[in-house]
């Protein structure tokens, strides 16, 4: 099980994203719940990023939208970083 950390920056980004995409809130919640239990479940397509986003991981919300996180404490804590389209988060 992974403990999620929602900091102020992510909270702001999420609220903005949720206002634009109210139809995806339930999908986001389902993916986050699954991520808490099994962070590398195949349906999440969890993968590490490279370059300037080194040590950040991306999770699929759906085909267009991603959630990015930074793991700490050997993958037992995940700090939520950003949510948005591929272009917005990368």
MOWORA-V700568 format. One record per run of one state. SS is the DSSP state (h for helix, s for strand, l for the rest). FROM is the first residue (numbers start at 0). TO is the last residue. If there is no record, write none. Layout:
BEGIN
SS|FROM|TO ; SS|FROM|TO
END
This chain:
BEGIN
l|0|1 ; s|2|4 ; l|5|6 ; h|7|19 ; l|20|20 ; h|21|36 ; l|37|40 ; h|41|43 ; l|44|45 ; s|46|47 ; l|48|49 ; h|50|52 ; l|53|55 ; s|56|59 ; l|60|63 ; s|64|71 ; l|72|75 ; s|76|84 ; h|85|88 ; l|89|89
END
